[in-house]
Amino acid sequence: MSNSELKSVWASPQSAELNHYLCCDKVMAEIDALQLQLGVDEIVVLLSQTTESLTSGKVYHVKALQAYQHQDQFQQHLQRQPNNALIGQSLAALPDLCEQLLAQDSADINATTSLLQRQITDFVQSRSEVFSLSLSEAVQIGNTRLIFLPLKYQLNWQLEASDGVNCPMTKLNEASLKLASEAELARVSQLLTNKEAQYLELFQQLPVACSLIDKDNCISSQNQVASQIFPSISNQSLYSLINADDHILLDDCLHIVRDGALHQSWCEVPLVKAGVTHWYKLSFCRALDIEQQLLMMIEDVSERYRLADELSFQSNYDPLTGLPNRLQFEAMLEELIEHKDRLPVCVAFMDLDQFQVVNDISGHQAGDELLRQVSKRLSYLLRHGDVVARLGGDEFGILMFQADKESAEQVGNRICQQLSEHEFIWGEVSHNIGVSMGMTQLDAKSEDIYRIMSQADAACRIAKEDGRNRWHFYSKNDPQVHHLYNQMLASVDIVSALALNQFELFYQLIEPLNSDERGIHMEILLRMVQEDGRFVSPGVFLPAAERYNLASKIDSWVIDNLLKWGARNSEIWSQLSMVSLNLSALSLSDSKFMDWLEIRLMVEPELVSKLCFEITETAAISQLEQATTLIELLKPLGCKLALDDFGSGFSSFAYLKCLDVDYVKIDGQFVVNVCDDRSDKAIVSAICQLGKDMDFEVIGEFVESADIGRQLKQLGVSYGQGYAIGKPTRLQDLSSGIRTPWLIDL
């Protein structure tokens, strides 16, 4: 078969793939090679409808007839076989029959072809013999396999491979080849039509919203789910649905898939639907067609964005008041420092005066309602554009933009005045509200938001200490601010000293004035050790400890280390008469500390009977219930209790009836001038008489001379303590617990 003849057979545009293969250079070269190798003029093309493996280089056993070069030789052979004349006639008429088959309706083709195949099969099976044939070329197109065999072999219709696999074959001339190819193409076309219908049906029934995007990036079709959730119409440009700002993002996603960089890409874009913004995730991949369409899968992710916005709101705003929280406030302050063009700005800190009273009397629901009312009131009292934030608890922060000191002070006056007039009523209880407010200015030199916030916080504390319901503007030359900063720095040092064990215990003697005790009576004092070895007096760091809630930690350190020293020096400890140590008022109200104290004392039962805990008179009066609890804890263990700074309150002695104290230490202001001041003598004498009547012993502090000691003895004071008796000394230097008398003639 020549090239022109081969091409004419495949003139139909539907047979492009098969035609392309048969006319390719590789096939033509194979045909020429076979012709040259076998010495024949023509090559027969065979088509197999089997789907079994039929490959090149494999040996097949073929049942074949004698090959004839001319048709008349074949007719002579048939004449010698009278029983097969009908079959011979059928074979001779095969080309004409194939032409007739092509002209017939498709409904008659199958029946005629089946008759012919049965006739040919009956004939060749009766006249065939088997020989081996090696296939030189085999190819599969769809379900059809093509092989090339030399024409000199007149093949029958069954080919058996060496592995026993039977491969039905068909010998084709030009007409029958055309018929077979048309049948194959019709089958493939119908298959494609069915596949396309199935694809479209599946496309419509998919539970995922899908659309087809043509090469012009328009929506050519979409399934039912997409029609319900995606606001688009057929042939509408995808770009027209989204904001212009998102066109670049969409363009990148489309090009990534069209250019083959990735099999799939996606982007998330907002679309407005019925006045409401929805977020959609658009995923793109190639569609299964030849029109360069893309399949777009659509997922509504609005809920995720809503939750993200809600989470962002919760992380940046206070849920109770709706105001920005501390995190958001600090972020805004940081942005102001970075953008100097928005300066100057004034920053204010404020908290409510006696807010805890509202919670204690009316409950936390009342406190929450008060915070909501104050938040709303503050928003009205600020200038337009200023920001108020809730920093936590009853603390608020304010940013006043384009504000100098004068304008900030006007705002501060307005807030303090208006909130002081705000009457808060909960049930039948009316509460008066006041605020303490501290302000500072943020200028071009400001670089650290935390320094700015600490300045405003320090000014707020000063306003509170100055009487509350007022404001204070920060100034670095303000002595109050300087003192407060020293306390803040001291609090940092305290935390570091606790962590690094940089404290040391001292003791000061308490001398008996009217008795002859054998053992030492002493008070334990504390010093903080600096890096250079110098000692810091408790008068410096203890106020900072109480301000910043570190007092109970210090008390724990003192008690723990004192008991450890007593355990290591048990002989000295046994010689001592009494060991006094101070407890902070804050420790009395700390339930965790009180629990720890009970457990720690029970661990050292042989030591605790020498202990005497001192609390100030002010602490006993203000926390009478906690002081009573302390007594109930200490007495069963054998510990003593002393009232320190007695007389500093002096409003009433009624509380003494509730406290079973062992010692009372007269405040030093009544002792230091007792030799010369008649009033001081009268007060000291009255306290001594009270001690006799109520069965407690009296200790006089600030004994700065022997004359003061003698005067106290005459007035009936039991013990004296002061620099004249003994200065504070390191506890580790104490070598004996036996007392050495102060004055022989006392």
C-alpha positions in Angstrom: 0.0 0.0 0.0 1.6 3.3 -1.1 1.8 6.4 1.0 -0.9 8.2 -1.1 -3.2 5.2 -0.8 -2.6 5.0 3.0 -3.4 8.7 3.3 -6.6 8.5 1.3 -8.0 5.9 3.6 -7.7 8.3 6.5 -9.2 11.3 5.0 -11.8 11.6 7.7 -10.9 14.3 10.3 -12.2 12.0 13.0 -9.3 9.6 12.5 -6.6 12.2 13.1 -4.7 10.2 15.7 -4.6 6.9 13.8 -3.9 8.7 10.5 -1.1 10.6 12.1 0.5 7.4 13.3 0.2 5.5 10.0 1.7 8.4 8.0 4.5 9.1 10.4 8.1 8.7 9.3 8.6 5.8 11.8 5.9 3.7 10.2 6.9 4.4 6.7 10.5 3.5 7.5 9.3 0.2 9.0 7.3 -0.6 6.0 10.2 0.0 3.7 12.5 -2.1 5.9 10.1 -5.0 5.8 9.7 -4.8 2.1 13.4 -4.8 1.6 14.0 -7.6 4.1 11.3 -9.9 2.7 11.6 -9.0 -0.9 7.9 -8.2 -1.4 6.1 -5.3 -3.0 3.4 -4.7 -0.5 2.7 -4.8 3.3 -0.6 -5.9 4.8 -2.0 -3.8 7.7 -3.7 -5.8 10.3 -6.0 -4.4 13.1 -6.7 -6.3 16.3 -9.7 -5.5 18.6 -8.1 -7.4 21.5 -7.0 -5.6 24.6 -4.5 -8.3 25.5 -0.8 -7.7 25.3 0.5 -7.7 21.7 4.0 -6.3 21.6 6.9 -6.1 19.2 9.6 -8.6 19.3 7.3 -11.4 20.5 7.1 -14.7 18.6 3.5 -15.6 17.5 2.4 -19.0 16.0 0.1 -18.3 13.1 -2.3 -20.6 11.3 -1.8 -19.7 7.7 -2.7 -20.8 4.1 -0.3 -21.1 1.2 0.5 -17.6 0.1 -0.1 -16.7 -3.6 1.3 -13.7 -5.5 -1.8 -13.4 -7.7 -5.5 -13.8 -7.3 -5.8 -16.4 -10.2 -3.4 -18.7 -8.5 -5.5 -18.6 -5.4 -8.7 -19.3 -7.5 -6.9 -22.4 -9.0 -6.2 -23.6 -5.5 -9.8 -23.2 -4.6 -11.0 -25.2 -7.6 -9.1 -28.1 -6.4 -11.1 -27.8 -3.2 -14.7 -28.0 -4.4 -16.2 -28.0 -0.8 -14.7 -24.6 -0.2 -15.9 -22.9 -3.4 -18.4 -20.8 -1.6 -15.8 -19.6 0.9 -13.4 -18.8 -2.0 -16.0 -16.8 -3.7 -16.6 -14.9 -0.5 -12.9 -14.2 -0.1 -12.6 -13.1 -3.7 -15.5 -10.8 -3.2 -14.1 -9.3 0.1 -13.1 -5.9 -1.4 -16.5 -5.4 -3.0 -18.3 -6.5 0.1 -16.3 -4.0 2.2 -17.3 -1.2 -0.2 -20.9 -2.2 0.2 -20.6 -2.3 3.9 -19.5 1.3 3.9 -22.5 2.3 1.9 -25.0 0.5 4.1 -26.7 1.9 7.1 -25.0 1.4 10.4 -27.7 -0.9 11.6 -26.9 -3.5 8.9 -23.1 -3.4 9.1 -22.8 -5.6 12.2 -25.0 -8.4 10.7 -23.1 -8.5 7.4 -19.7 -8.4 9.0 -20.6 -11.2 11.3 -21.7 -13.5 8.4 -18.5 -12.8 6.5 -16.3 -13.4 9.5 -18.0 -16.8 10.1 -17.5 -17.9 6.5 -13.9 -16.9 6.5 -13.3 -18.5 9.9 -14.8 -21.8 8.8 -12.7 -21.9 5.7 -9.3 -21.1 7.1 -9.7 -23.4 10.1 -10.1 -26.3 7.7 -7.2 -25.4 5.5 -4.6 -23.9 7.8 -1.3 -24.9 9.2 0.8 -23.4 12.0 4.1 -21.6 11.6 6.0 -19.0 13.8 6.1 -15.3 12.9 7.9 -12.6 14.7 6.0 -9.3 14.9 8.2 -6.3 13.9 5.9 -3.5 14.9 2.8 -3.2 17.2 1.1 -0.2 18.5 -2.2 0.5 20.4 -4.6 3.3 19.6 -7.5 3.3 22.0 -8.6 -0.4 22.1 -7.2 -1.1 18.6 -3.8 -2.6 18.0 -2.0 -2.2 14.7 0.7 -4.5 13.4 2.5 -4.8 10.0 3.1 -8.2 8.3 4.5 -9.0 4.9 1.9 -9.7 2.1 3.4 -13.0 1.1 1.7 -14.6 4.1 -2.0 -15.3 3.6 -3.0 -15.2 7.2 -6.1 -16.8 8.8 -8.0 -14.9 11.5 -6.4 -16.3 14.6 -3.0 -15.6 15.9 -1.6 -17.6 18.9 1.3 -16.2 20.9 4.0 -18.3 22.4 2.5 -17.8 25.9 -0.8 -19.3 24.8 -2.7 -16.0 24.4 -5.1 -15.9 21.4 -5.3 -12.6 19.5 -8.1 -12.3 17.0 -6.8 -10.6 13.9 -8.4 -9.1 10.8 -6.7 -8.8 7.4 -7.6 -5.5 5.8 -7.3 -4.2 2.3 -8.1 -0.6 1.6 -11.8 -0.9 1.9 -11.9 -3.1 4.9 -9.3 -1.0 6.6 -11.5 2.0 6.1 -14.5 0.1 7.4 -12.6 -1.1 10.5 -11.2 2.4 11.2 -14.6 4.0 10.8 -16.1 1.4 13.2 -13.3 2.1 15.7 -13.7 5.8 15.4 -17.5 5.5 15.8 -16.9 3.5 19.0 -14.4 5.9 20.3 -16.7 8.9 19.4 -19.6 7.3 21.2 -17.4 6.5 24.2 -16.3 10.1 24.3 -19.8 11.3 24.0 -20.9 9.0 26.8 -17.9 10.1 28.9 -18.6 13.8 28.3 -22.2 13.2 29.3 -21.1 11.4 32.4 -18.6 14.2 33.1 -21.2 16.9 32.8 -23.7 14.9 35.0 -21.0 14.4 37.6 -20.0 18.1 37.3 -23.6 19.1 38.1 -24.0 16.6 40.9 -20.8 17.4 42.7 -21.4 18.6 46.3 -18.6 21.2 45.8 -19.3 24.5 44.1 -17.5 24.3 40.7 -17.3 26.5 37.6 -15.6 26.2 34.3 -13.4 29.2 33.3 -12.7 29.6 29.6 -9.5 30.9 28.0 -10.7 34.5 28.3 -11.2 34.0 32.1 -15.0 34.1 31.8 -17.3 31.7 33.6 -18.6 29.4 30.9 -20.7 27.2 33.1 -21.1 26.3 36.8 -22.9 23.5 38.7 -25.9 23.9 41.0 -24.0 24.4 44.2 -22.0 27.2 42.7 -25.1 28.9 41.4 -26.5 29.0 44.9 -23.5 30.4 46.8 -21.5 32.3 44.1 -22.8 35.6 42.8 -22.1 35.2 39.1 -23.8 34.7 35.7 -22.7 32.8 32.6 -20.0 34.4 30.4 -19.3 36.9 33.1 -15.6 37.8 33.5 -14.2 36.5 36.8 -12.3 39.8 37.3 -15.6 41.7 37.3 -16.7 39.9 40.5 -13.8 40.9 42.7 -12.2 44.2 43.8 -9.6 45.8 41.6 -7.0 45.5 44.4 -7.3 41.7 44.2 -6.9 41.4 40.4 -3.1 40.9 40.6 -3.6 38.0 43.1 -6.2 36.4 40.8 -4.0 36.9 37.7 -1.1 35.2 39.3 -3.2 32.1 40.3 -4.6 31.7 36.8 -1.2 32.0 35.1 0.4 29.5 37.5 -1.9 26.8 36.2 -2.2 27.9 32.6 1.6 28.0 32.2 2.0 24.6 33.9 4.1 25.8 36.8 1.7 24.0 39.2 -1.2 21.6 38.7 -3.3 23.6 41.1 -3.3 27.1 42.7 -5.7 29.0 44.9 -6.4 32.4 46.4 -8.9 33.9 48.9 -10.8 37.0 47.9 -13.7 39.0 49.3 -16.9 39.5 47.4 -19.9 41.6 48.3 -23.2 39.6 48.2 -26.5 41.3 49.1 -24.5 44.1 50.8 -22.6 41.6 53.0 -18.9 40.8 52.4 -18.2 37.1 51.9 -14.8 35.5 51.6 -14.3 32.8 49.0 -11.4 30.4 48.4 -11.0 29.9 44.6 -9.0 26.9 43.6 -8.0 26.4 39.9 -6.8 23.3 38.0 -6.9 22.2 34.3 -10.3 20.9 33.1 -10.5 17.6 31.2 -11.2 19.1 27.8 -9.3 20.5 24.8 -10.7 24.0 25.0 -8.0 25.2 27.5 -10.7 25.6 30.2 -9.9 25.7 33.9 -11.9 24.1 36.6 -12.6 26.5 39.5 -13.7 25.1 42.9 -15.3 27.6 45.2 -15.4 27.4 49.0 -17.1 29.9 51.2 -14.6 30.7 54.0 -16.5 33.6 55.5 -17.0 31.8 58.8 -13.3 31.3 59.2 -12.7 35.0 58.6 -15.5 35.9 60.9 -13.9 33.7 63.6 -10.5 35.2 62.9 -12.0 38.7 63.2 -13.7 37.7 66.4 -10.5 36.2 67.8 -8.6 39.4 66.7 -11.2 41.5 68.5 -11.0 39.3 71.7 -7.2 39.6 71.6 -7.2 43.3 71.1 -10.3 44.6 72.9 -11.8 44.2 76.3 -14.9 42.0 76.2 -16.5 43.8 79.1 -16.3 47.4 78.0 -15.5 47.0 74.3 -12.5 49.3 74.7 -9.0 48.5 73.4 -7.1 46.4 75.9 -3.5 46.8 77.1 -2.1 44.9 74.1 -3.8 47.1 71.6 -3.0 50.2 73.7 0.7 49.3 73.7 0.6 48.7 69.9 -0.9 52.1 69.3 1.7 53.7 71.5 4.5 51.9 69.7 3.1 53.1 66.4 3.1 56.7 67.7 6.8 56.5 68.6 7.6 55.1 65.1 5.7 57.9 63.4 7.1 61.1 64.9 5.0 63.3 62.7 1.9 62.6 64.9 3.6 64.0 68.0 3.2 65.5 70.5 0.9 63.1 72.4 0.0 63.0 76.0 -0.5 59.6 77.7 -2.6 59.2 80.9 -3.1 56.4 83.3 -6.0 56.4 85.7 -7.7 54.0 88.1 -10.9 54.2 90.2 -10.6 55.1 93.8 -12.0 52.5 96.3 -13.2 50.3 93.5 -12.7 47.3 95.7 -15.3 48.7 98.1 -17.9 48.4 95.4 -17.0 44.8 94.7 -17.0 44.0 98.4 -20.3 45.7 99.3 -22.4 45.2 96.1 -20.6 42.3 94.4 -18.6 41.8 91.2 -21.7 42.3 89.0 -21.9 45.8 90.4 -18.2 46.3 89.7 -18.6 45.2 86.1 -21.5 47.5 85.6 -19.5 50.4 87.1 -16.6 49.7 84.7 -19.0 49.8 81.7 -20.5 53.1 82.9 -17.1 54.7 83.5 -15.9 53.5 80.1 -18.9 55.1 78.3 -18.5 58.3 80.4 -14.8 58.5 79.6 -15.5 58.3 75.8 -17.8 61.3 76.1 -15.3 63.3 78.2 -12.4 63.0 75.8 -11.7 65.1 72.8 -12.7 63.9 69.3 -10.1 61.4 68.1 -8.6 60.6 71.5 -8.5 57.0 72.6 -9.4 55.4 75.9 -8.4 51.7 76.7 -9.0 49.4 79.6 -5.6 48.2 80.8 -6.9 45.7 83.3 -9.0 45.7 86.5 -10.1 49.3 87.2 -7.1 50.8 85.3 -7.6 52.8 82.1 -5.2 54.3 79.6 -5.8 57.4 77.5 -4.0 58.7 74.4 -4.5 62.4 73.7 -3.3 63.3 70.2 -1.8 66.7 69.4 -1.9 67.6 73.0 0.5 69.6 75.2 0.7 69.7 79.0 -1.9 72.5 79.2 -4.6 70.7 77.1 -3.9 67.4 78.9 -4.4 69.1 82.3 -7.8 70.5 81.1 -8.8 67.0 80.1 -7.6 65.7 83.5 -9.6 68.4 85.4 -12.8 67.6 83.4 -12.5 63.8 84.0 -11.8 64.1 87.7 -14.7 66.6 88.2 -17.3 64.7 86.1 -16.5 61.3 87.5 -16.6 62.5 91.1 -20.1 63.7 90.4 -21.1 60.4 88.9 -23.4 58.6 91.3 -23.4 54.8 90.9 -26.5 53.1 92.5 -26.7 49.3 92.8 -29.8 48.1 94.5 -30.3 50.3 97.5 -26.6 51.2 97.8 -25.2 54.4 96.4 -21.5 54.7 95.6 -19.4 57.8 95.0 -16.8 57.5 92.3 -13.4 59.1 92.2 -10.3 58.6 90.0 -6.6 59.1 90.4 -4.9 60.1 87.2 -1.3 60.4 86.1 -0.1 62.0 82.8 3.1 62.3 80.9 4.1 63.7 77.5 5.3 61.7 74.5 7.8 63.7 72.5 10.3 63.2 69.7 12.9 62.0 72.2 10.7 59.2 73.5 12.0 55.8 72.4 10.6 53.2 74.8 6.9 52.8 75.3 7.4 51.1 78.7 9.3 54.0 80.0 6.4 56.3 79.0 3.9 53.9 80.6 5.9 53.7 83.8 6.1 57.5 84.0 2.3 57.8 83.6 1.9 55.0 86.2 4.2 56.7 88.7 2.3 60.0 88.3 -1.0 58.1 88.9 0.4 56.6 92.1 1.5 60.0 93.3 -2.0 61.4 92.6 -3.4 58.5 94.7 -1.0 59.2 97.6 -1.8 62.9 97.5 -5.4 62.2 98.4 -7.1 60.6 95.4 -9.6 62.0 93.0 -7.0 64.2 91.4 -4.4 64.2 88.6 -0.6 64.6 88.6 1.6 65.5 85.6 4.9 63.7 85.4 8.2 65.7 85.7 11.6 64.1 85.9 12.6 66.8 88.5 9.7 66.0 90.8 11.0 64.7 94.2 7.9 62.6 94.6 8.6 60.9 91.3 12.2 60.5 92.2 11.3 58.7 95.5 8.7 56.5 93.7 11.3 55.6 91.1 13.7 54.6 93.8 11.1 52.3 95.2 10.4 50.8 91.8 14.1 50.1 91.3 14.3 48.7 94.8 11.5 46.3 94.0 13.6 45.0 91.1 16.5 44.6 93.5 14.3 42.7 95.9 13.3 40.2 93.3 16.9 39.7 92.3 18.0 39.4 95.9 15.4 36.8 96.7 16.4 34.8 93.6 20.2 35.0 94.4 19.9 34.8 98.2 21.4 38.2 98.6 19.9 38.9 102.1 21.6 38.6 105.5 20.2 38.3 109.0 21.2 40.7 111.8 20.1 40.9 115.4 19.7 43.6 118.1 19.6 43.0 121.8 16.5 43.5 123.9 17.7 44.2 127.5 15.7 43.2 130.6 15.4 46.2 132.9 13.7 44.7 135.9 14.8 41.1 135.8 18.0 39.1 135.6 17.6 36.7 132.6 20.3 34.3 131.7 19.7 34.0 128.0 19.7 36.7 125.3 16.5 38.3 124.2 16.9 39.7 120.7 15.1 40.9 117.6 16.0 39.6 114.1 16.6 42.3 111.5 17.2 42.1 107.8 19.7 43.7 105.5 20.0 43.4 101.7 23.5 42.9 100.4 24.5 44.9 97.3 27.0 43.7 94.7 29.8 45.8 96.2 29.2 44.2 99.6 27.4 47.2 101.2 24.2 46.7 103.2 20.9 48.3 102.4 18.7 49.2 105.3 15.1 47.8 105.5 13.9 51.4 105.7 14.8 51.6 102.0 13.6 48.4 100.5 10.7 47.3 102.8 8.4 50.1 101.7 9.0 49.1 98.1 8.3 45.4 99.1 5.0 46.4 100.6 4.0 48.6 97.6 4.8 45.8 95.1 3.4 42.9 97.1 6.8 41.3 97.9 6.6 41.6 101.8 5.3 38.0 102.3 8.2 36.6 100.2 10.7 38.5 102.4 9.0 37.3 105.6 9.2 33.7 104.3 12.9 34.1 103.5 13.6 35.5 107.1 11.6 32.8 108.9 13.1 30.0 106.8 16.7 31.1 107.1 16.4 31.9 110.8 15.1 28.4 111.5 17.9 26.9 109.4 20.4 28.9 111.4 18.8 27.7 114.7 19.0 24.1 113.5 22.7 24.5 112.6 23.5 26.3 115.9 21.2 24.3 118.3 23.5 24.9 121.3 23.3 28.7 120.9 19.6 28.5 120.2 18.9 26.5 123.4 20.7 29.3 125.4 18.6 32.1 124.0 15.7 33.5 126.0 13.6 34.9 123.1 13.9 35.6 119.4 11.6 38.2 118.0 10.9 38.8 114.3 8.6 41.1 112.4 5.6 40.1 110.2 4.3 42.5 107.5 0.6 43.4 107.5 0.4 42.1 104.0 1.6 38.7 105.1 -1.3 38.5 107.6 -3.8 38.8 104.7 -1.9 36.3 102.5 -3.6 33.0 103.0 -0.9 31.1 101.1 1.8 32.6 103.4 -0.2 31.7 106.5 -0.6 28.1 105.3 3.1 27.9 104.6 4.0 29.4 108.0 2.0 26.8 109.9 3.7 24.0 108.0 7.2 25.5 108.4 6.8 25.9 112.2 5.6 22.4 112.6 8.7 21.1 110.9 10.9 22.6 113.7 9.0 21.9 116.9 12.2 22.1 119.1 12.9 25.7 117.9 9.5 27.5 117.7 9.0 27.9 121.4 11.7 30.6 121.5 10.0 32.6 118.7 8.1 35.9 119.2 6.3 37.4 116.2 5.9 41.2 116.1 3.1 42.9 114.2 2.5 46.6 114.1 -0.4 48.2 116.0 -1.7 49.6 112.7 -1.8 46.2 111.2 -3.5 44.7 114.2 -6.2 47.4 114.2 -6.9 47.3 110.4 -6.7 43.5 110.2 -8.1 42.4 113.6 -9.5 39.2 112.2 -6.2 38.2 110.6 -4.3 39.1 113.7 -6.7 36.9 115.8 -6.1 34.0 113.3 -2.3 34.5 113.7 -2.7 34.2 117.5 -4.7 31.0 117.2 -2.0 29.6 115.0 1.0 30.6 117.2 -0.2 29.9 120.7 -0.6 26.1 120.4 3.0 25.9 119.0 4.4 27.9 122.0 5.2 31.1 120.1 4.7 34.6 121.5 3.1 37.7 120.0 4.2 41.3 120.4 2.6 44.6 119.3 5.1 46.9 117.6 5.0 50.7 117.5 2.3 50.7 120.2 0.7 54.1 120.7 1.1 55.3 117.1 -2.6 54.7 116.5 -3.7 55.5 120.0 -7.3 56.1 119.1 -8.6 53.3 121.3 -7.3 50.4 123.3 -10.5 48.4 122.8 -8.9 46.1 120.4 -6.5 44.9 123.1 -9.4 43.0 124.6 -9.5 40.8 121.5 -5.8 40.2 121.2 -4.0 37.9 123.7 -0.5 39.6 123.2 2.6 38.8 125.3 4.6 42.0 124.7 3.9 45.6 123.7 6.6 47.7 122.3 6.1 51.4 123.0 6.6 53.6 119.9 10.0 55.3 120.0 8.4 58.8 119.8 7.3 58.4 123.4 10.6 57.1 124.6 13.3 59.3 123.0 12.3 62.3 125.2 10.9 60.5 128.2 13.5 62.0 130.5 12.5 65.6 129.8 8.9 65.5 128.6 6.2 65.0 131.3 3.6 63.9 128.7 5.8 61.2 127.4 6.4 60.0 131.0 2.7 59.9 131.6 2.0 58.0 128.4 4.8 55.4 129.2 3.6 55.1 132.7 0.0 54.6 131.6 1.0 51.8 129.1 3.0 50.1 131.9 0.0 50.2 134.2 -2.1 48.8 131.3 0.4 46.0 130.9 0.2 45.1 134.6 -3.6 45.0 134.4 -3.8 43.1 131.2 -0.9 40.8 131.8 1.6 41.8 129.1 5.1 43.0 129.3 6.3 46.4 128.0 9.3 47.0 125.8 10.7 50.5 125.2 12.3 51.3 121.9 14.8 54.0 121.0 16.9 53.7 124.2 19.7 56.0 123.0 21.3 56.5 126.5 21.7 55.0 129.9 19.6 57.8 131.4 16.7 56.8 129.2 17.2 53.2 130.3 17.1 54.1 134.0 14.0 56.3 133.5 12.2 53.5 131.7 13.1 51.1 134.6 11.6 53.6 137.1 8.4 53.9 135.1 8.0 50.1 135.1 9.1 49.2 131.6 10.2 45.5 131.4 12.7 45.7 128.5 14.7 48.3 126.6 16.0 48.3 123.0 18.2 50.8 121.3 21.6 51.8 120.2 22.8 52.5 123.7 22.1 48.8 124.6 23.4 47.3 121.4 23.6 48.1 117.6 22.4 45.6 115.0 25.0 42.9 114.5 25.4 40.1 112.0 23.7 36.9 113.2 26.5 34.7 112.0 28.9 36.5 114.4 26.8 35.4 117.4 28.9 32.9 119.3 26.9 32.4 122.5 23.3 32.7 123.7 24.3 33.7 127.3 23.4 37.3 128.1 26.0 39.9 129.2 24.3 42.6 131.4 24.2 46.0 129.9 24.6 48.2 133.1 25.5 46.7 136.4 24.0 49.5 138.3 20.8 49.7 136.2 
